[in-house]
Amino acid sequence: MSLSQPHTIGKNLQDVREQIAAAAQRCERPLEEITLLAVSKTKPASAVEEAIAAGQLAFGENYVQEGVDKIAHFAGHQPALTWHFIGPLQSNKSRLVAENFDWCHTVDRLKIAQRLNEQRPENLPPLQVLIQVNISDEASKSGIALSDVDVLADQISQMPRLTLRGLMAIPAIEHDYQRQLAVFSQMRSAFDALRARYPQLDTLSMGMTDDMPAAIAAGSTMVRIGTAIFGARDYA
């Protein structure tokens, strides 16, 4: 996937959508099963505006305050945008996520789930949540072990202001397609096992710019793409 300058965001989105369609076709999956989440972290509202102009309505943010600012900037936009929090979540930031975002992909412990449930405003729909799995068992990454998923899923399913939708993972960087596929297939197996207990689950969030084809082949229903849409990030 090519990197971009901001003025090519629309073209980049078209390219990414074509790559998703090609990956879906190769593994004989319906294209409508796969949602593209545009990861707009560190990018200005103007970049998000360009993506919206190209038909993108779902956005992912890693930093709470930056995301909240963008949500406020685009409040009332029609058609409505959907905002996903996809970064590590600290307890002291949970209220901002509960009050502003539509989704949280990174629930990995009971305390965070409880806080999100308690802090989700009554006038908003339940917060859509995913359990983050540390599938590569990396010490530096958030997420729980696969063996702990069932217990946390059971706890979340009893919380009225949260709706459990599925699982999310950020595997260790791996450049070999077959190894990418093997890790993602582990996630798919875990998702299928969980869905046997909770048939309403419909979301397996995995796959980014460098491993999206393998994620789709393994069964991802939501790919999180940033660099290929918005270009390299400036963390200065």
Rosetta blueprint (number, residue, H / E / L):
1 M L
2 S L
3 L L
4 S L
5 Q L
6 P H
7 H H
8 T H
9 I H
10 G H
11 K H
12 N H
13 L H
14 Q H
15 D H
16 V H
17 R H
18 E H
19 Q H
20 I H
21 A H
22 A H
23 A H
24 A H
25 Q H
26 R H
27 C L
28 E L
29 R L
30 P L
31 L H
32 E H
33 E H
34 I L
35 T E
36 L E
37 L E
38 A E
39 V E
40 S L
41 K L
42 T L
43 K L
44 P L
45 A H
46 S H
47 A H
48 V H
49 E H
50 E H
51 A H
52 I H
53 A H
54 A L
55 G L
56 Q L
57 L L
58 A E
59 F E
60 G E
61 E E
62 N L
63 Y L
64 V H
65 Q H
66 E H
67 G H
68 V H
69 D H
70 K H
71 I H
72 A H
73 H H
74 F L
75 A L
76 G L
77 H L
78 Q L
79 P L
80 A L
81 L L
82 T E
83 W E
84 H E
85 F E
86 I L
87 G L
88 P L
89 L L
90 Q L
91 S H
92 N H
93 K H
94 S H
95 R H
96 L H
97 V H
98 A H
99 E H
100 N H
101 F L
102 D L
103 W E
104 C E
105 H E
106 T E
107 V E
108 D L
109 R L
110 L H
111 K H
112 I H
113 A H
114 Q H
115 R H
116 L H
117 N H
118 E H
119 Q H
120 R L
121 P L
122 E L
123 N L
124 L L
125 P L
126 P L
127 L E
128 Q E
129 V E
130 L E
131 I E
132 Q E
133 V E
134 N L
135 I L
136 S L
137 D L
138 E L
139 A L
140 S L
141 K L
142 S L
143 G L
144 I E
145 A L
146 L H
147 S H
148 D H
149 V H
150 D H
151 V H
152 L H
153 A H
154 D H
155 Q H
156 I H
157 S L
158 Q L
159 M L
160 P L
161 R L
162 L E
163 T E
164 L E
165 R E
166 G E
167 L E
168 M E
169 A E
170 I L
171 P L
172 A L
173 I L
174 E L
175 H L
176 D L
177 Y H
178 Q H
179 R H
180 Q H
181 L H
182 A H
183 V H
184 F H
185 S H
186 Q H
187 M H
188 R H
189 S H
190 A H
191 F H
192 D H
193 A H
194 L H
195 R H
196 A H
197 R H
198 Y L
199 P L
200 Q L
201 L L
202 D L
203 T E
204 L E
205 S E
206 M L
207 G L
208 M L
209 T L
210 D L
211 D L
212 M H
213 P H
214 A H
215 A H
216 I H
217 A H
218 A H
219 G L
220 S L
221 T L
222 M E
223 V E
224 R E
225 I E
226 G L
227 T H
228 A H
229 I H
230 F H
231 G L
232 A L
233 R L
234 D L
235 Y L
236 A L
